[in-house]
Amino acid sequence: MENQNANEAKVHLIDNQEPYQDEPPQYDTEGSFPAQQVMIRQPPLTDPPRDYFAEAILVTICCFWPTGIVAIIKASEVQQAAARGDRDMAERSSVSARKFVCLTLGIGVACLVLVLLLCVLYAVFLINLLSEE
């Protein structure tokens, strides 16, 4: 019961309040409206930066797939940004795609060299083992 009286008192205070005198009007007196957002759609780029999509697919298949997938994603971002007309984003994504393609190729070559080195060492070990007998 006491809680209900407190709620009634709050309502009573709100109802008896006078409107703010110093509050700025929402609209100018000349009838202009508040600021509106305007979106400008740009046409697709006529000369987009290189997307490295084919290279990304090749290194993903042949070299190292975890970083290759990231390279494919970055290459597709280049295409999407070029279609939106966003040159800055397209160029940044192009640089990232190239970096990931190079990284993936480097990892793939390093793994290939490592495997070849291990094969040579194993062959030398077998030759030494057989020559001792």
The first five atom37 places (N, CA, C, CB, O) and aatype in JSON, in Angstrom:
{
  "aatype": [12, 6, 2, 5, 2, 0, 2, 6, 0, 11, 19, 8, 10, 9, 3, 2, 5, 6, 14, 18, 5, 3, 6, 14, 14, 5, 18, 3, 16, 6, 7, 15, 13, 14, 0, 5, 5, 19, 12, 9, 1, 5, 14, 14, 10, 16, 3, 14, 14, 1, 3, 18, 13, 0, 6, 0, 9, 10, 19, 16, 9, 4, 4, 13, 17, 14, 16, 7, 9, 19, 0, 9, 9, 11, 0, 15, 6, 19, 5, 5, 0, 0, 0, 1, 7, 3, 1, 3, 12, 0, 6, 1, 15, 15, 19, 15, 0, 1, 11, 13, 19, 4, 10, 16, 10, 7, 9, 7, 19, 0, 4, 10, 19, 10, 19, 10, 10, 10, 4, 19, 10, 18, 0, 19, 13, 10, 9, 2, 10, 10, 15, 6, 6],
  "atom_mask": [
    [1, 1, 1, 1, 1],
    [1, 1, 1, 1, 1],
    [1, 1, 1, 1, 1],
    [1, 1, 1, 1, 1],
    [1, 1, 1, 1, 1],
    [1, 1, 1, 1, 1],
    [1, 1, 1, 1, 1],
    [1, 1, 1, 1, 1],
    [1, 1, 1, 1, 1],
    [1, 1, 1, 1, 1],
    [1, 1, 1, 1, 1],
    [1, 1, 1, 1, 1],
    [1, 1, 1, 1, 1],
    [1, 1, 1, 1, 1],
    [1, 1, 1, 1, 1],
    [1, 1, 1, 1, 1],
    [1, 1, 1, 1, 1],
    [1, 1, 1, 1, 1],
    [1, 1, 1, 1, 1],
    [1, 1, 1, 1, 1],
    [1, 1, 1, 1, 1],
    [1, 1, 1, 1, 1],
    [1, 1, 1, 1, 1],
    [1, 1, 1, 1, 1],
    [1, 1, 1, 1, 1],
    [1, 1, 1, 1, 1],
    [1, 1, 1, 1, 1],
    [1, 1, 1, 1, 1],
    [1, 1, 1, 1, 1],
    [1, 1, 1, 1, 1],
    [1, 1, 1, 0, 1],
    [1, 1, 1, 1, 1],
    [1, 1, 1, 1, 1],
    [1, 1, 1, 1, 1],
    [1, 1, 1, 1, 1],
    [1, 1, 1, 1, 1],
    [1, 1, 1, 1, 1],
    [1, 1, 1, 1, 1],
    [1, 1, 1, 1, 1],
    [1, 1, 1, 1, 1],
    [1, 1, 1, 1, 1],
    [1, 1, 1, 1, 1],
    [1, 1, 1, 1, 1],
    [1, 1, 1, 1, 1],
    [1, 1, 1, 1, 1],
    [1, 1, 1, 1, 1],
    [1, 1, 1, 1, 1],
    [1, 1, 1, 1, 1],
    [1, 1, 1, 1, 1],
    [1, 1, 1, 1, 1],
    [1, 1, 1, 1, 1],
    [1, 1, 1, 1, 1],
    [1, 1, 1, 1, 1],
    [1, 1, 1, 1, 1],
    [1, 1, 1, 1, 1],
    [1, 1, 1, 1, 1],
    [1, 1, 1, 1, 1],
    [1, 1, 1, 1, 1],
    [1, 1, 1, 1, 1],
    [1, 1, 1, 1, 1],
    [1, 1, 1, 1, 1],
    [1, 1, 1, 1, 1],
    [1, 1, 1, 1, 1],
    [1, 1, 1, 1, 1],
    [1, 1, 1, 1, 1],
    [1, 1, 1, 1, 1],
    [1, 1, 1, 1, 1],
    [1, 1, 1, 0, 1],
    [1, 1, 1, 1, 1],
    [1, 1, 1, 1, 1],
    [1, 1, 1, 1, 1],
    [1, 1, 1, 1, 1],
    [1, 1, 1, 1, 1],
    [1, 1, 1, 1, 1],
    [1, 1, 1, 1, 1],
    [1, 1, 1, 1, 1],
    [1, 1, 1, 1, 1],
    [1, 1, 1, 1, 1],
    [1, 1, 1, 1, 1],
    [1, 1, 1, 1, 1],
    [1, 1, 1, 1, 1],
    [1, 1, 1, 1, 1],
    [1, 1, 1, 1, 1],
    [1, 1, 1, 1, 1],
    [1, 1, 1, 0, 1],
    [1, 1, 1, 1, 1],
    [1, 1, 1, 1, 1],
    [1, 1, 1, 1, 1],
    [1, 1, 1, 1, 1],
    [1, 1, 1, 1, 1],
    [1, 1, 1, 1, 1],
    [1, 1, 1, 1, 1],
    [1, 1, 1, 1, 1],
    [1, 1, 1, 1, 1],
    [1, 1, 1, 1, 1],
    [1, 1, 1, 1, 1],
    [1, 1, 1, 1, 1],
    [1, 1, 1, 1, 1],
    [1, 1, 1, 1, 1],
    [1, 1, 1, 1, 1],
    [1, 1, 1, 1, 1],
    [1, 1, 1, 1, 1],
    [1, 1, 1, 1, 1],
    [1, 1, 1, 1, 1],
    [1, 1, 1, 1, 1],
    [1, 1, 1, 0, 1],
    [1, 1, 1, 1, 1],
    [1, 1, 1, 0, 1],
    [1, 1, 1, 1, 1],
    [1, 1, 1, 1, 1],
    [1, 1, 1, 1, 1],
    [1, 1, 1, 1, 1],
    [1, 1, 1, 1, 1],
    [1, 1, 1, 1, 1],
    [1, 1, 1, 1, 1],
    [1, 1, 1, 1, 1],
    [1, 1, 1, 1, 1],
    [1, 1, 1, 1, 1],
    [1, 1, 1, 1, 1],
    [1, 1, 1, 1, 1],
    [1, 1, 1, 1, 1],
    [1, 1, 1, 1, 1],
    [1, 1, 1, 1, 1],
    [1, 1, 1, 1, 1],
    [1, 1, 1, 1, 1],
    [1, 1, 1, 1, 1],
    [1, 1, 1, 1, 1],
    [1, 1, 1, 1, 1],
    [1, 1, 1, 1, 1],
    [1, 1, 1, 1, 1],
    [1, 1, 1, 1, 1],
    [1, 1, 1, 1, 1],
    [1, 1, 1, 1, 1]
  ],
  "atom_positions": [
    [[0.83, -1.19, 0.0], [0.0, 0.0, 0.0], [0.87, 1.25, 0.0], [-0.94, 0.0, 1.2], [0.57, 2.22, -0.69]],
    [[1.93, 1.2, 0.78], [2.82, 2.35, 0.85], [3.52, 2.57, -0.49], [3.85, 2.17, 1.97], [3.76, 3.71, -0.91]],
    [[3.85, 1.45, -1.16], [4.5, 1.52, -2.47], [3.57, 2.16, -3.5], [4.94, 0.12, -2.93], [4.01, 2.92, -4.36]],
    [[2.28, 1.85, -3.41], [1.31, 2.43, -4.34], [1.2, 3.93, -4.12], [-0.06, 1.75, -4.17], [1.07, 4.68, -5.09]],
    [[1.24, 4.4, -2.88], [1.19, 5.83, -2.58], [2.42, 6.54, -3.12], [1.07, 6.06, -1.07], [2.34, 7.68, -3.57]],
    [[3.59, 5.85, -3.09], [4.81, 6.45, -3.63], [4.68, 6.62, -5.14], [6.04, 5.59, -3.29], [5.1, 7.65, -5.68]],
    [[4.11, 5.64, -5.82], [3.92, 5.75, -7.27], [2.95, 6.87, -7.62], [3.41, 4.42, -7.85], [3.16, 7.61, -8.58]],
    [[1.89, 7.0, -6.83], [0.93, 8.07, -7.06], [1.58, 9.43, -6.85], [-0.28, 7.91, -6.15], [1.27, 10.38, -7.56]],
    [[2.48, 9.51, -5.88], [3.15, 10.77, -5.61], [4.05, 11.14, -6.78], [3.96, 10.69, -4.31], [4.13, 12.31, -7.17]],
    [[4.73, 10.16, -7.35], [5.59, 10.42, -8.5], [4.77, 10.9, -9.69], [6.38, 9.17, -8.88], [5.15, 11.83, -10.39]],
    [[3.65, 10.25, -9.91], [2.78, 10.65, -11.02], [2.25, 12.05, -10.77], [1.6, 9.65, -11.19], [2.15, 12.86, -11.69]],
    [[1.92, 12.32, -9.55], [1.4, 13.64, -9.21], [2.45, 14.71, -9.49], [0.96, 13.68, -7.74], [2.12, 15.78, -10.01]],
    [[3.71, 14.45, -9.15], [4.76, 15.44, -9.4], [4.98, 15.64, -10.89], [6.06, 15.0, -8.73], [5.21, 16.77, -11.34]],
    [[4.93, 14.57, -11.64], [5.16, 14.68, -13.09], [4.02, 15.46, -13.73], [5.28, 13.28, -13.74], [4.26, 16.29, -14.61]],
    [[2.81, 15.22, -13.31], [1.68, 15.92, -13.91], [1.7, 17.41, -13.59], [0.37, 15.3, -13.42], [1.22, 18.21, -14.39]],
    [[2.24, 17.79, -12.44], [2.21, 19.2, -12.05], [3.43, 19.97, -12.53], [2.11, 19.31, -10.55], [3.52, 21.18, -12.29]],
    [[4.38, 19.32, -13.21], [5.56, 20.04, -13.67], [5.2, 20.95, -14.83], [6.66, 19.05, -14.1], [4.34, 20.65, -15.65]],
    [[5.87, 22.06, -14.86], [5.65, 22.99, -15.96], [6.64, 22.68, -17.06], [5.79, 24.47, -15.49], [7.71, 22.16, -16.77]],
    [[6.32, 22.97, -18.31], [7.24, 22.68, -19.4], [8.51, 23.51, -19.27], [6.57, 22.96, -20.76], [8.51, 24.6, -18.69]],
    [[9.6, 22.97, -19.81], [10.88, 23.66, -19.75], [10.79, 24.96, -20.54], [12.02, 22.77, -20.3], [10.26, 25.01, -21.65]],
    [[11.32, 26.0, -19.95], [11.28, 27.3, -20.61], [12.52, 27.52, -21.49], [11.17, 28.41, -19.58], [12.45, 28.24, -22.49]],
    [[13.65, 26.9, -21.11], [14.9, 27.13, -21.83], [15.19, 26.05, -22.87], [16.05, 27.23, -20.86], [16.3, 26.02, -23.42]],
    [[14.27, 25.18, -23.15], [14.51, 24.09, -24.1], [14.5, 24.64, -25.53], [13.44, 22.97, -23.93], [13.57, 25.36, -25.91]],
    [[15.53, 24.31, -26.33], [15.55, 24.81, -27.7], [14.47, 24.13, -28.53], [16.93, 24.6, -28.34], [14.16, 22.96, -28.3]],
    [[13.92, 24.82, -29.49], [12.88, 24.2, -30.32], [13.5, 23.15, -31.24], [12.13, 25.27, -31.16], [14.67, 23.23, -31.61]],
    [[12.69, 22.15, -31.61], [13.17, 21.11, -32.51], [13.35, 21.65, -33.92], [12.21, 19.92, -32.52], [14.25, 21.22, -34.64]],
    [[12.51, 22.57, -34.32], [12.56, 23.12, -35.66], [12.83, 24.62, -35.59], [11.24, 22.84, -36.42], [12.44, 25.29, -34.63]],
    [[13.49, 25.1, -36.6], [13.71, 26.55, -36.66], [12.37, 27.25, -36.85], [14.68, 26.92, -37.81], [11.38, 26.65, -37.28]],
    [[12.37, 28.51, -36.53], [11.13, 29.26, -36.68], [10.79, 29.49, -38.15], [11.25, 30.6, -35.96], [9.65, 29.81, -38.47]],
    [[11.79, 29.31, -39.05], [11.51, 29.49, -40.48], [10.92, 28.24, -41.11], [12.77, 29.88, -41.21], [10.58, 28.27, -42.3]],
    [[10.8, 27.16, -40.36], [10.16, 25.96, -40.89], [11.13, 24.97, -41.52], [0.0, 0.0, 0.0], [10.68, 24.04, -42.19]],
    [[12.43, 25.13, -41.33], [13.36, 24.15, -41.9], [13.37, 22.9, -41.02], [14.79, 24.75, -42.04], [13.05, 22.95, -39.84]],
    [[13.75, 21.81, -41.61], [13.75, 20.53, -40.92], [15.13, 20.23, -40.35], [13.31, 19.41, -41.86], [16.11, 20.83, -40.77]],
    [[15.21, 19.29, -39.38], [16.52, 18.9, -38.85], [17.4, 18.29, -39.94], [16.35, 17.91, -37.68], [16.91, 17.95, -41.02]],
    [[18.69, 18.14, -39.66], [19.63, 17.61, -40.65], [19.22, 16.21, -41.09], [21.05, 17.6, -40.07], [18.77, 15.4, -40.28]],
    [[19.37, 15.94, -42.36], [19.04, 14.64, -42.92], [20.29, 14.0, -43.47], [17.97, 14.77, -44.02], [21.22, 14.68, -43.9]],
    [[20.32, 12.67, -43.44], [21.45, 11.95, -44.01], [21.2, 11.72, -45.49], [21.67, 10.6, -43.28], [20.11, 11.36, -45.91]],
    [[22.25, 11.95, -46.26], [22.16, 11.74, -47.7], [23.21, 10.72, -48.08], [22.36, 13.08, -48.49], [24.39, 10.89, -47.76]],
    [[22.8, 9.65, -48.76], [23.74, 8.63, -49.2], [23.97, 8.79, -50.7], [23.21, 7.2, -48.87], [23.02, 8.89, -51.49]],
    [[25.23, 8.81, -51.06], [25.59, 8.94, -52.47], [26.16, 7.61, -52.92], [26.6, 10.11, -52.7], [27.12, 7.11, -52.33]],
    [[25.59, 7.05, -53.94], [26.09, 5.78, -54.47], [27.03, 6.06, -55.62], [24.92, 4.86, -54.93], [26.68, 6.72, -56.6]],
    [[28.25, 5.52, -55.48], [29.24, 5.75, -56.51], [29.19, 4.62, -57.53], [30.64, 5.88, -55.9], [28.86, 3.49, -57.19]],
    [[29.52, 4.92, -58.77], [29.55, 3.86, -59.78], [30.74, 2.94, -59.56], [29.59, 4.46, -61.2], [31.7, 3.34, -58.9]],
    [[30.7, 1.72, -60.09], [31.85, 0.82, -59.94], [33.11, 1.42, -60.56], [31.54, -0.54, -60.6], [33.04, 2.24, -61.47]],
    [[34.25, 1.01, -60.04], [35.52, 1.53, -60.53], [35.77, 1.03, -61.95], [36.68, 1.12, -59.6], [35.54, -0.14, -62.25]],
    [[36.26, 1.93, -62.81], [36.56, 1.53, -64.18], [37.92, 0.86, -64.28], [36.52, 2.75, -65.11], [38.12, 0.02, -65.16]],
    [[38.84, 1.2, -63.4], [40.17, 0.58, -63.38], [40.49, 0.12, -61.95], [41.26, 1.57, -63.9], [41.29, 0.75, -61.26]],
    [[39.87, -0.98, -61.51], [40.08, -1.43, -60.13], [41.5, -1.96, -59.94], [39.06, -2.51, -59.76], [42.14, -2.37, -60.9]],
    [[41.98, -1.95, -58.71], [43.29, -2.54, -58.44], [43.26, -4.05, -58.63], [43.76, -2.19, -57.01], [42.19, -4.66, -58.64]],
    [[44.42, -4.64, -58.79], [44.51, -6.08, -59.02], [44.0, -6.83, -57.79], [45.97, -6.49, -59.35], [44.3, -6.45, -56.66]],
    [[43.24, -7.9, -58.03], [42.63, -8.6, -56.91], [43.37, -9.87, -56.48], [41.24, -8.95, -57.25], [43.11, -10.36, -55.38]],
    [[44.27, -10.41, -57.28], [45.06, -11.6, -56.95], [44.18, -12.81, -56.63], [45.97, -11.31, -55.77], [44.56, -13.66, -55.83]],
    [[43.01, -12.9, -57.25], [42.08, -13.97, -56.95], [42.58, -15.32, -57.47], [40.71, -13.66, -57.54], [42.53, -16.32, -56.75]],
    [[43.06, -15.35, -58.69], [43.56, -16.61, -59.26], [44.77, -17.11, -58.49], [43.91, -16.43, -60.75], [44.89, -18.31, -58.21]],
    [[45.67, -16.2, -58.14], [46.85, -16.58, -57.38], [46.46, -17.12, -56.01], [47.8, -15.4, -57.23], [47.05, -18.08, -55.51]],
    [[45.45, -16.49, -55.4], [45.0, -16.93, -54.07], [44.44, -18.35, -54.14], [43.93, -15.97, -53.52], [44.7, -19.17, -53.26]],
    [[43.69, -18.64, -55.18], [43.14, -19.99, -55.33], [44.26, -21.0, -55.55], [42.13, -20.04, -56.49], [44.25, -22.09, -54.97]],
    [[45.22, -20.65, -56.41], [46.33, -21.58, -56.69], [47.16, -21.88, -55.45], [47.23, -21.0, -57.78], [47.47, -23.04, -55.17]],
    [[47.53, -20.85, -54.7], [48.35, -21.11, -53.51], [47.55, -21.81, -52.43], [48.93, -19.81, -52.97], [48.12, -22.53, -51.61]],
    [[46.24, -21.62, -52.41], [45.42, -22.33, -51.44], [45.41, -23.82, -51.75], [43.98, -21.78, -51.43], [45.52, -24.65, -50.84]],
    [[45.28, -24.16, -53.02], [45.25, -25.57, -53.42], [46.63, -26.21, -53.3], [44.73, -25.7, -54.85], [46.76, -27.34, -52.82]],
    [[47.66, -25.5, -53.75], [48.99, -26.11, -53.86], [49.89, -25.92, -52.65], [49.68, -25.55, -55.04], [50.78, -26.74, -52.43]],
    [[49.7, -24.9, -51.87], [50.69, -24.59, -50.83], [50.17, -24.81, -49.42], [51.15, -23.17, -50.97], [50.44, -25.85, -48.82]],
    [[49.44, -23.85, -48.9], [49.05, -23.89, -47.49], [47.67, -23.29, -47.37], [50.08, -23.11, -46.59], [47.49, -22.08, -47.51]],
    [[46.68, -24.13, -47.11], [45.29, -23.68, -47.19], [44.85, -22.7, -46.11], [44.42, -24.85, -47.15], [44.02, -21.85, -46.43]],
    [[45.34, -22.73, -44.85], [44.81, -21.77, -43.87], [45.03, -20.3, -44.25], [45.45, -22.02, -42.52], [44.1, -19.49, -44.18]],
    [[46.24, -19.96, -44.67], [46.46, -18.57, -45.08], [45.96, -18.33, -46.5], [47.96, -18.21, -44.99], [45.68, -17.19, -46.88]],
    [[45.83, -19.39, -47.27], [45.28, -19.26, -48.62], [43.81, -18.84, -48.59], [0.0, 0.0, 0.0], [43.36, -18.07, -49.44]],
    [[43.07, -19.36, -47.62], [41.66, -18.97, -47.5], [41.55, -17.49, -47.17], [40.94, -19.8, -46.4], [40.68, -16.79, -47.69]],
    [[42.43, -17.01, -46.32], [42.42, -15.57, -45.99], [42.75, -14.76, -47.25], [43.45, -15.25, -44.85], [42.16, -13.7, -47.48]],
    [[43.67, -15.25, -48.06], [44.01, -14.56, -49.32], [42.81, -14.51, -50.25], [45.2, -15.26, -50.02], [42.57, -13.5, -50.91]],
    [[42.04, -15.6, -50.32], [40.84, -15.61, -51.16], [39.82, -14.61, -50.64], [40.21, -17.03, -51.21], [39.19, -13.9, -51.43]],
    [[39.65, -14.54, -49.32], [38.7, -13.59, -48.74], [39.11, -12.15, -49.05], [38.6, -13.79, -47.21], [38.28, -11.33, -49.43]],
    [[40.4, -11.85, -48.91], [40.88, -10.5, -49.21], [40.72, -10.18, -50.69], [42.36, -10.35, -48.8], [40.39, -9.05, -51.05]],
    [[40.95, -11.18, -51.56], [40.78, -10.95, -53.0], [39.32, -10.68, -53.34], [41.29, -12.17, -53.79], [39.03, -9.86, -54.22]],
    [[38.41, -11.35, -52.67], [36.99, -11.08, -52.93], [36.57, -9.72, -52.37], [36.12, -12.19, -52.32], [35.66, -9.09, -52.91]],
    [[37.23, -9.27, -51.29], [36.95, -7.93, -50.77], [37.36, -6.86, -51.77], [37.67, -7.71, -49.44], [36.72, -5.81, -51.87]],
    [[38.43, -7.11, -52.52], [38.85, -6.17, -53.56], [37.74, -6.04, -54.6], [40.18, -6.63, -54.23], [37.39, -4.93, -55.01]],
    [[37.2, -7.17, -55.03], [36.14, -7.15, -56.04], [34.88, -6.45, -55.53], [35.79, -8.58, -56.48], [34.25, -5.69, -56.26]],
    [[34.53, -6.71, -54.27], [33.33, -6.08, -53.71], [33.51, -4.57, -53.56], [33.0, -6.7, -52.35], [32.6, -3.8, -53.86]],
    [[34.69, -4.15, -53.1], [34.93, -2.71, -52.93], [34.97, -2.01, -54.28], [36.25, -2.48, -52.17], [34.51, -0.87, -54.4]],
    [[35.52, -2.66, -55.28], [35.55, -2.07, -56.62], [34.14, -1.94, -57.18], [36.43, -2.91, -57.57], [33.82, -0.97, -57.87]],
    [[33.29, -2.91, -56.9], [31.9, -2.85, -57.36], [31.13, -1.73, -56.65], [31.19, -4.19, -57.12], [30.22, -1.14, -57.23]],
    [[31.5, -1.43, -55.39], [30.87, -0.33, -54.65], [31.42, 1.02, -55.05], [31.05, -0.53, -53.16], [30.81, 2.05, -54.77]],
    [[32.58, 1.03, -55.71], [33.22, 2.29, -56.07], [34.13, 2.82, -54.98], [0.0, 0.0, 0.0], [34.5, 4.0, -55.0]],
    [[34.5, 1.99, -54.03], [35.34, 2.38, -52.91], [36.8, 2.08, -53.24], [34.9, 1.66, -51.6], [37.29, 0.99, -52.93]],
    [[37.48, 3.02, -53.85], [38.86, 2.81, -54.3], [39.81, 2.58, -53.13], [39.34, 4.0, -55.12], [40.68, 1.71, -53.21]],
    [[39.67, 3.34, -52.05], [40.58, 3.22, -50.92], [40.52, 1.82, -50.32], [40.24, 4.27, -49.85], [41.55, 1.21, -50.07]],
    [[39.33, 1.32, -50.08], [39.17, -0.02, -49.52], [39.66, -1.08, -50.49], [37.71, -0.28, -49.15], [40.26, -2.07, -50.07]],
    [[39.42, -0.88, -51.77], [39.88, -1.84, -52.77], [41.4, -1.92, -52.8], [39.34, -1.47, -54.16], [41.96, -3.01, -52.91]],
    [[42.06, -0.78, -52.71], [43.52, -0.79, -52.73], [44.1, -1.43, -51.47], [44.06, 0.64, -52.89], [45.08, -2.17, -51.54]],
    [[43.5, -1.14, -50.32], [43.98, -1.75, -49.07], [43.78, -3.27, -49.1], [43.25, -1.15, -47.87], [44.66, -4.02, -48.68]],
    [[42.64, -3.71, -49.59], [42.38, -5.15, -49.67], [43.3, -5.81, -50.69], [40.92, -5.41, -50.03], [43.7, -6.96, -50.51]],
    [[43.63, -5.1, -51.76], [44.55, -5.63, -52.76], [45.93, -5.86, -52.17], [44.64, -4.69, -53.95], [46.56, -6.88, -52.42]],
    [[46.4, -4.9, -51.38], [47.7, -5.04, -50.73], [47.67, -6.22, -49.75], [48.1, -3.73, -49.98], [48.62, -7.0, -49.68]],
    [[46.58, -6.35, -48.99], [46.45, -7.47, -48.05], [46.4, -8.81, -48.79], [45.19, -7.3, -47.18], [47.02, -9.78, -48.37]],
    [[45.66, -8.85, -49.89], [45.57, -10.09, -50.66], [46.94, -10.49, -51.18], [44.57, -9.94, -51.83], [47.3, -11.66, -51.14]],
    [[47.7, -9.52, -51.67], [49.05, -9.81, -52.18], [49.95, -10.32, -51.05], [49.68, -8.55, -52.83], [50.71, -11.27, -51.24]],
    [[49.85, -9.71, -49.87], [50.66, -10.16, -48.73], [50.33, -11.6, -48.35], [50.43, -9.24, -47.53], [51.23, -12.4, -48.1]],
    [[49.04, -11.93, -48.31], [48.66, -13.28, -47.93], [49.0, -14.3, -49.01], [47.18, -13.34, -47.63], [49.33, -15.44, -48.69]],
    [[48.94, -13.9, -50.27], [49.37, -14.8, -51.35], [50.86, -15.08, -51.21], [49.05, -14.19, -52.74], [51.28, -16.23, -51.31]],
    [[51.65, -14.03, -50.98], [53.1, -14.22, -50.81], [53.42, -15.04, -49.57], [53.81, -12.87, -50.73], [54.3, -15.9, -49.61]],
    [[52.72, -14.79, -48.48], [52.92, -15.55, -47.25], [52.59, -17.02, -47.47], [52.06, -14.97, -46.12], [53.35, -17.89, -47.05]],
    [[51.48, -17.29, -48.12], [51.08, -18.67, -48.38], [52.08, -19.36, -49.29], [49.69, -18.71, -49.0], [52.43, -20.52, -49.06]],
    [[52.54, -18.67, -50.31], [53.55, -19.24, -51.21], [54.85, -19.51, -50.45], [53.81, -18.29, -52.39], [55.47, -20.55, -50.65]],
    [[55.25, -18.59, -49.6], [56.46, -18.79, -48.81], [56.36, -19.97, -47.88], [0.0, 0.0, 0.0], [57.3, -20.76, -47.76]],
    [[55.22, -20.11, -47.22], [55.02, -21.26, -46.32], [55.04, -22.56, -47.11], [53.69, -21.12, -45.54], [55.63, -23.55, -46.68]],
    [[54.39, -22.54, -48.28], [54.37, -23.75, -49.11], [55.76, -24.13, -49.59], [0.0, 0.0, 0.0], [56.12, -25.31, -49.56]],
    [[56.54, -23.16, -50.04], [57.91, -23.44, -50.5], [58.77, -23.92, -49.34], [58.53, -22.17, -51.15], [59.56, -24.85, -49.49]],
    [[58.62, -23.29, -48.17], [59.4, -23.7, -47.0], [59.06, -25.14, -46.6], [59.14, -22.75, -45.82], [59.95, -25.92, -46.27]],
    [[57.78, -25.49, -46.63], [57.38, -26.87, -46.31], [57.94, -27.85, -47.34], [55.85, -26.98, -46.24], [58.38, -28.94, -46.98]],
    [[57.92, -27.48, -48.61], [58.46, -28.33, -49.67], [59.96, -28.54, -49.48], [58.18, -27.72, -51.04], [60.45, -29.67, -49.6]],
    [[60.69, -27.48, -49.19], [62.13, -27.58, -48.95], [62.4, -28.45, -47.73], [62.76, -26.18, -48.76], [63.32, -29.27, -47.74]],
    [[61.62, -28.28, -46.69], [61.79, -29.08, -45.48], [61.55, -30.56, -45.76], [60.85, -28.6, -44.39], [62.32, -31.41, -45.31]],
    [[60.5, -30.87, -46.49], [60.21, -32.27, -46.83], [61.32, -32.84, -47.7], [58.84, -32.38, -47.55], [61.75, -33.98, -47.47]],
    [[61.79, -32.08, -48.69], [62.89, -32.57, -49.53], [64.16, -32.78, -48.72], [63.16, -31.59, -50.68], [64.87, -33.77, -48.91]],
    [[64.45, -31.88, -47.82], [65.62, -32.01, -46.96], [65.51, -33.26, -46.08], [65.78, -30.76, -46.08], [66.49, -33.99, -45.92]],
    [[64.35, -33.49, -45.53], [64.15, -34.69, -44.7], [64.27, -35.96, -45.55], [62.77, -34.64, -44.01], [64.81, -36.96, -45.07]],
    [[63.77, -35.93, -46.78], [63.91, -37.09, -47.67], [65.37, -37.36, -47.99], [63.12, -36.87, -48.97], [65.8, -38.52, -47.97]],
    [[66.15, -36.31, -48.27], [67.58, -36.48, -48.55], [68.3, -37.03, -47.32], [68.21, -35.13, -48.99], [69.12, -37.94, -47.45]],
    [[68.01, -36.49, -46.16], [68.64, -37.0, -44.93], [68.27, -38.45, -44.67], [68.23, -36.14, -43.74], [69.12, -39.24, -44.23]],
    [[67.04, -38.81, -44.93], [66.62, -40.19, -44.75], [67.33, -41.11, -45.74], [65.09, -40.31, -44.91], [67.74, -42.21, -45.38]],
    [[67.47, -40.66, -46.97], [68.18, -41.46, -47.98], [69.64, -41.64, -47.6], [68.07, -40.8, -49.37], [70.19, -42.73, -47.72]],
    [[70.27, -40.57, -47.13], [71.67, -40.66, -46.7], [71.78, -41.62, -45.51], [72.22, -39.27, -46.32], [72.72, -42.41, -45.44]],
    [[70.85, -41.55, -44.59], [70.85, -42.44, -43.44], [70.72, -43.9, -43.89], [69.7, -42.07, -42.47], [71.43, -44.78, -43.39]],
    [[69.8, -44.16, -44.84], [69.62, -45.52, -45.33], [70.86, -46.02, -46.05], [68.4, -45.6, -46.26], [71.25, -47.18, -45.89]],
    [[71.47, -45.16, -46.86], [72.68, -45.56, -47.58], [73.8, -45.9, -46.59], [73.14, -44.44, -48.54], [74.49, -46.9, -46.77]],
    [[73.97, -45.1, -45.57], [75.0, -45.36, -44.55], [74.68, -46.65, -43.8], [75.1, -44.18, -43.57], [75.58, -47.42, -43.49]],
    [[73.41, -46.87, -43.5], [73.0, -48.07, -42.77], [73.27, -49.33, -43.61], [71.52, -47.98, -42.39], [73.74, -50.34, -43.09]],
    [[72.96, -49.26, -44.91], [73.16, -50.41, -45.79], [74.65, -50.64, -46.08], [72.39, -50.21, -47.1], [75.07, -51.78, -46.26]],
    [[75.44, -49.59, -46.12], [76.86, -49.77, -46.41], [77.62, -50.35, -45.24], [77.48, -48.45, -46.81], [78.69, -50.93, -45.43]],
    [[77.11, -50.21, -44.02], [77.75, -50.77, -42.85], [77.57, -52.28, -42.78], [77.2, -50.13, -41.61], [78.4, -52.96, -42.18]],
    [[76.52, -52.8, -43.35], [76.24, -54.23, -43.29], [77.09, -54.97, -44.21], [74.84, -54.53, -43.59], [77.0, -56.19, -44.29]]
  ]
}
